[in-house]
């Protein structure tokens, strides 16, 4: 099993867009994405290196598995 490592916000943005999320607004230095099937919005901070716990929390909220994350 691969290990999730910190990535840039641009990489994480591409992953969520490939999964069907759309960018709805920017609040300060945070990007907000939504998808009709997901109840809560996904918030991605504009960090050069997003910590692993933020990535895991966003994946859990979006319902994306670890395997799907690495496939995207």
TALIN-V151560 format. One record per pair of residues at least 12 apart in sequence whose ideal C-beta (glycine too) atoms are under 7 Angstrom apart, sorted by the first residue. I is the first residue (numbers start at 1). J is the second residue. If there is no record, write none. Layout:
i->I j->J
i->I j->J
This chain:
i->2 j->70
i->4 j->52
i->4 j->55
i->4 j->56
i->5 j->52
i->6 j->49
i->6 j->50
i->6 j->51
i->6 j->52
i->7 j->50
i->8 j->48
i->8 j->49
i->9 j->44
i->9 j->45
i->9 j->46
i->9 j->47
i->9 j->50
i->12 j->44
i->12 j->50
i->12 j->55
i->13 j->31
i->13 j->44
i->15 j->69
i->15 j->72
i->16 j->33
i->16 j->42
i->16 j->62
i->18 j->72
i->19 j->62
i->19 j->64
i->19 j->72
i->20 j->35
i->21 j->33
i->21 j->34
i->21 j->35
i->21 j->42
i->22 j->34
i->29 j->45
i->29 j->46
i->30 j->43
i->30 j->44
i->30 j->45
i->30 j->46
i->31 j->44
i->31 j->46
i->38 j->61
i->38 j->62
i->38 j->63
i->40 j->61
i->42 j->58
i->42 j->61
i->42 j->62
i->44 j->58
